[in-house]
Amino acid sequence: MRESTFIDRNVKRWEEIESDTKTDPDEISSDFIDLMNDLSYAQTHFPHSKINQYVNSLSSRVYKKIFLQQNQDKNPFYQFWVRDFPAVLGHNYKVLWVSTGFFLIFCFLGYICSTLDTHFIEAILGQDYVRMTEDNIRKGEPFGVYASKTPLEMFLSIFSNNLRVGLIVFISGIVLGIGTFYFTFSNGVMVGAFLSLFIANNLGTDAVFVIMLHGTFELMGLVLECMAGLILGLSFLFPGTLTRSQAFYKGLTESVKIYIGTVPFTIIAAIIESYVTYLGKGGFSGSHPLVMVFLSLIFVGSWVVVIWYFFLFSKKQAQNYTYAKYLEDIISK
């Protein structure tokens, strides 16, 4: 066989291997065996050709990938955060967007109701809380509530509360998703009413900036808990090609993984709210410029993490981890 013919016959396969899109260990191993055969043939028939160097380099890359994957498979931390959790989100991408849409709509509804009826805010947040916030605004510390306790006390209070609320949102989904829908509605309306309190005092931009320092992770956690509850409740109603018992088991497995995945972000949100958010208690006008630069880095960084990990990376992982393989792994466990 001529060298040009040898290259023409194998170039598409080599390019596919070079693209590095495969995740199935069996497919990767098969590619490595094929490359070793190609290298052996090339060294025998074209010993002075550059094609030897190319195939040898490609074989080395695949071998390293096999070795790395073996080590990664032994690491449950890596397996969960880099493969399992993002794959669950990616393969339920529509539910993720629906949950996000629900929450944003409920927030907007809370804001609209608060602007139409001034007593609505007090009914949702409580009269004492509203008066305290209004007093803080008059003092020039609109977000002084975040400095009302010691950081440790605030952390323990916020973390335990958010963990409890998230668990309720998730678990209540077992009633065909109705409970999850209701608790997401009530929390979304509360957030909308809370923001309207600052918008009414011309502090809307300050509120979004300061509150979303921790709220980016905290509210994303709530969206994911809504997603977990909906998957849990609707899996039995819409089994698809699976039996109802298989569909429910799949939904239960996915929803539990999603809830577990929210816990670290709930912890991070509580740390930021307790130890960082209070630094911006005076808003843009009442805080030191260097403090605002520091807070801006946290604000931008948290949004980058949320958008990249939960929406972009998860979708990419789902594409690499085929649904057939994903479904087989879940059902067989």
VENQUIMO-V491908 format. One record per residue. N is the residue number from 1. RES is the residue in one small letter. SS is DSSP state (a for helix, b for strand, c for the rest). Layout:
BEGIN
n=(N/N)
res=(RES/RES)
ss=(SS/SS)
END
This chain:
BEGIN
n=(1/2/3/4/5/6/7/8/9/10/11/12/13/14/15/16/17/18/19/20/21/22/23/24/25/26/27/28/29/30/31/32/33/34/35/36/37/38/39/40/41/42/43/44/45/46/47/48/49/50/51/52/53/54/55/56/57/58/59/60/61/62/63/64/65/66/67/68/69/70/71/72/73/74/75/76/77/78/79/80/81/82/83/84/85/86/87/88/89/90/91/92/93/94/95/96/97/98/99/100/101/102/103/104/105/106/107/108/109/110/111/112/113/114/115/116/117/118/119/120/121/122/123/124/125/126/127/128/129/130/131/132/133/134/135/136/137/138/139/140/141/142/143/144/145/146/147/148/149/150/151/152/153/154/155/156/157/158/159/160/161/162/163/164/165/166/167/168/169/170/171/172/173/174/175/176/177/178/179/180/181/182/183/184/185/186/187/188/189/190/191/192/193/194/195/196/197/198/199/200/201/202/203/204/205/206/207/208/209/210/211/212/213/214/215/216/217/218/219/220/221/222/223/224/225/226/227/228/229/230/231/232/233/234/235/236/237/238/239/240/241/242/243/244/245/246/247/248/249/250/251/252/253/254/255/256/257/258/259/260/261/262/263/264/265/266/267/268/269/270/271/272/273/274/275/276/277/278/279/280/281/282/283/284/285/286/287/288/289/290/291/292/293/294/295/296/297/298/299/300/301/302/303/304/305/306/307/308/309/310/311/312/313/314/315/316/317/318/319/320/321/322/323/324/325/326/327/328/329/330/331/332/333)
res=(m/r/e/s/t/f/i/d/r/n/v/k/r/w/e/e/i/e/s/d/t/k/t/d/p/d/e/i/s/s/d/f/i/d/l/m/n/d/l/s/y/a/q/t/h/f/p/h/s/k/i/n/q/y/v/n/s/l/s/s/r/v/y/k/k/i/f/l/q/q/n/q/d/k/n/p/f/y/q/f/w/v/r/d/f/p/a/v/l/g/h/n/y/k/v/l/w/v/s/t/g/f/f/l/i/f/c/f/l/g/y/i/c/s/t/l/d/t/h/f/i/e/a/i/l/g/q/d/y/v/r/m/t/e/d/n/i/r/k/g/e/p/f/g/v/y/a/s/k/t/p/l/e/m/f/l/s/i/f/s/n/n/l/r/v/g/l/i/v/f/i/s/g/i/v/l/g/i/g/t/f/y/f/t/f/s/n/g/v/m/v/g/a/f/l/s/l/f/i/a/n/n/l/g/t/d/a/v/f/v/i/m/l/h/g/t/f/e/l/m/g/l/v/l/e/c/m/a/g/l/i/l/g/l/s/f/l/f/p/g/t/l/t/r/s/q/a/f/y/k/g/l/t/e/s/v/k/i/y/i/g/t/v/p/f/t/i/i/a/a/i/i/e/s/y/v/t/y/l/g/k/g/g/f/s/g/s/h/p/l/v/m/v/f/l/s/l/i/f/v/g/s/w/v/v/v/i/w/y/f/f/l/f/s/k/k/q/a/q/n/y/t/y/a/k/y/l/e/d/i/i/s/k)
ss=(c/c/a/a/a/a/a/a/a/a/a/a/a/a/a/a/a/a/c/c/c/c/c/c/a/a/a/a/a/a/a/a/a/a/a/a/a/a/a/a/a/a/a/a/a/c/c/c/c/c/a/a/a/a/a/a/a/a/a/a/a/a/a/a/a/a/a/a/a/a/a/a/a/c/c/a/a/a/a/a/a/a/a/a/a/a/a/a/a/a/a/c/a/a/a/a/a/a/a/a/a/a/a/a/a/a/a/a/a/a/a/a/a/a/a/a/c/a/a/a/a/a/a/a/a/c/a/a/a/a/a/a/a/a/a/a/a/a/a/c/c/c/c/a/a/a/a/c/c/c/a/a/a/a/a/a/a/a/a/a/a/a/a/a/a/a/a/a/a/a/a/a/a/a/c/c/c/a/a/a/a/a/a/a/a/a/a/a/a/a/a/a/a/a/a/a/a/a/a/c/c/c/c/a/a/a/a/a/a/a/a/a/a/a/a/a/a/a/a/a/a/a/a/a/a/a/a/a/a/a/a/a/a/a/a/a/a/c/c/c/c/c/c/a/a/a/a/a/a/a/a/a/a/a/a/a/a/a/a/a/a/a/a/a/a/a/a/a/a/a/a/a/a/a/a/c/a/a/a/a/c/c/c/c/c/c/c/c/a/a/a/a/a/a/a/a/a/a/a/a/a/a/a/a/a/a/a/a/a/a/a/a/a/a/a/a/a/a/a/a/c/c/a/a/a/a/a/a/a/a/a/a/c)
END
